[in-house]
């Protein structure tokens, strides 16, 4: 296999306190995206976004602190495109800005618009913009031409419990909120219907995790396993998946071949010549 480097990314005019590439993804063999973190401070996460239409040979910069300063607030938690024109940018900074940090583009990243979401059933009408809770978007779970799914979490300022929902919309449809089993955790969907959620009752990394599985787009979740660790699921089909499992400050790479019922730790082996 022959590897080639791309043309140099244009960093002219960027405030490069540091340059940390993140959220690299491709729709096909030609169209892809890359988000790079440039610096942080005062509840801001300064980023640049690059897009390619030739398989990564060349990249054009469509978003940066000078061009779109209003998008520099909040820690960025997700960037993904459903097609070469339609993309989503998510962030999480509950309580540090009114509303949610969730934007979409319909012109390949040239312009970005804030996305309004319906309030989850049974919640106050000012949940996202009021003074009683801080809400954010922890991450994008699935972005495709057929659907978009992502999580939203709110923490009460009055000592109440945190709550989380999965927001889902079919292509061209309106978003609906579906309660998640736990307020904290990570989600991955293979398609708009099948996904996994590794959740926990607390953000404390020593809190035991629980693995859930859905086959109806998050309308219902089945508890698969209670674990002693947390992590982000990475499944490639209905049975095969990996997680970088974390318990406190300890990490391990674990693997399942039966949909998450049983997990095996993978240990690195250094071969001798």
N, C-alpha and C positions, 0 to 999 in steps of 0.2 A: 504494500500500500504506500502510495506516494503522498506525502503531506506538503502543502504549500502555505506560505504565509499570505495574509491579505495585504492590501495597500494600507499604509499607515493611517490610523484614525486621526481625524482633524481635532487637535486640542487647542487650536488658536483661540485666544480670548477666554479660555476657561480658567476658573479659580481652582487650580489643582493643589489643594492642601494635601490631598492624596488622591490616588486613582484606583478605585476598587471595582473591578468588573463584576457584574451580578446580573441574574435573570437573562441569561443567554438562551434563546430559543429559536426554532425554525418551524415554519408551516409546511415546507416542502424542501426540495433541493435548491431552491432559489431564494425564497423570502424568509428573512430572519430579523431578529432584534437583539439589542444589547443595551442594558442599563448599567451605567457606571456611577458610583458614589464619589463625589469630589470633595466633600467636607461636611461637617455638622456643627451645630451650635445654636443656642437660643430656640430650641424646638424646631429647627430646620434640618433637612437632609438634602443637601445640594447634589443634584444629579444631572447627567447628560444621557440622552437616549439616541442611539444610532440604529439605522435600518439599512438592510441590504436587499437588493433584488437580483443579485447575480451569484448567489451561493456563498457570499462572504468575501468575494474578491475585493469589492469596494463597499464603503459604508458612508451614508450621509447622516449628518447630525440634524435631528428634528426638534430637539428639546434641550434647553440648557438654562442656567440661571439668568442670563441676560435676555434671552428670547421670551421666556415664560417664568418670570419671578414669582408669580402667585402659586406655582406648583412646587416650590421648594420647601414649603412647610411640611411638617410631619415625617416620621420615619416611613420610608417606602417599603411596602410589604408585597407588592406584586406588579408585574408588567407582563401583558400577554396580548397577542393579536389573534383574532378569529379568522381574518383574511388579510390581504395586503393593505386594506384601508381601515378596517374596524379593529380598534384596540382598546385596552382597559389599563388604567393606572390606579393602584390602591395604596392607601397609607393608614397608619394607626398612631394616633396621638390623642387618646380620649381625654377630654377636659381642657385641652390646650388650644382648641379652636372650635367655633360653633359648627354644628353639623358634622357630616362625615367627609373624609377625604376619599372621594371616589370620582374619577373622571373617565370620560370616553372620548375617542376620536373617530371620525368617519371619513377622514381624508389623509390617512397614512401618517398621522402624527403632526401635521402642520398646525392644526388647532385642536384644543381640548375643551370639553364642556363638563360642568359638574353634573352628576347623576343624582336624581331625587328618588328616594325609595319609600314605599308605603310603610307605615308603622306596623310592627308585629301585632297580631290580635291580642287584646287584653292589656296593651301597654298605653301609657298616656300619650296624647297627641303631640306633646312637645318632647318626646323621648330623645330625639336626635339633636334638638336645638335648645332645650331648656337648661335649667340650672340644677337639676336633680341627678343627672347621670352623665358620665363621659362615655362616648361610643366611638369605636374605630372598626376598621376592616383588617382583621389579622392576616388575610391572604385570599388569593384567587384559587378556587378548587378545580375549576374546569372552564376553559374558554374555547369555544368552537363555533363553526357556522350554524350548528344546530341548537346550541344552548350556551348559557353563561351561568356559572354557579360560584358563589363566594360566601364567606362567613362574615358576620357582624357580631361584635361583642360589646355589651354595655355594663359599666360598673357604677353602682349607686354611690352617691356622695354622702348618703345618710346611713351608712353602715349596713345597707342591704346587700344581698348576694348579687354576684355577677350573673348575667344571662347571655346566651349566645343563640344565634339563628343561622340557618343556611338560607341564603336568598338564591332563587332559581328563576330563570326565564327561558322559555323556548324561543327560537328564532323569531324576532319581531314582536314577541309578546311582552306582557307586563310582568314585573317581578312579584313573587310571593315569598313570604317568610315562613320557614319551617323550623321548629324548635330543635336545637341540638341536645343530645343527652347530657353533656357536661359543658360548663362555661369556658373551659380552656382546652386547647388541643390543636391538632393539625388534621387537615382533610385532604384526600386525594380522590378524584373520580377518573375512572377509565373512560367513561362515556356519560351522557346525561342521566343514566339510570343507576349504574353500579359504582359504588365508592366505599371508602374506608375512613373512619374517624378514630384517631387515638386521642382520647379525652382524659381530663383530670378535673378534680374538684377545685384545684388551686394552681396558681402559677408557680408555686414552689417546686423546683425540679426533683425534690425528694418524695413528692406525692405519688402514690401508685397510679398507674394508668389503666385505662380500660379500652379495649379494641372493639369497635362497632362496625357493622357491615350493613349496607343498604342496597337494594335492587330496584327501588322505586323512586329514585331521585331525592332521597332524604325525607320522604313522607313518613317512613317508619325506619327504625334502626334496630338491628338485632345484636345483642351483646355476644361477642365471640369469645373473649378471654379477658380476665383481670390479670394485669401484669405488675411487676415491681418497677417498671420503667416507663418513660415517655419518649416520644420521638415523632418524626414525620414519615408517614408511609410512602413507599415507592413500589407500586404494583405494576407489572407489565401485562398481566392477564388475571383471570379470576382466582388463580391459585398461587401464583409466584410473586413474591414481594420481598423487599428489604426495608430495614429501619436502622438508622444510627440511634441505638437505644441509649438513653441517659438516665442515670440515677444519681442525683447530687452532682458531683464532679467526676463521676465515672462514666465511661462511654464504651460501647461495644457494638459491632456490626452483627445484626441478627438476620436470619433468613427463614422464610416459610415457603412450603410447597403445597400447602393445603388451605389456602385462603386465610391464614392467620390463626388457625387452631393450635398449631405447634410451631415453635420457633427454635432454630439452632444457631448458636454463636459461631461466627466465622473468624478463625484465627489466622493471622498472617504467617506464612512460612517462607523463610529465606533459603533458597536453594543453594547448594554448593556446586561449583563447577568441577 
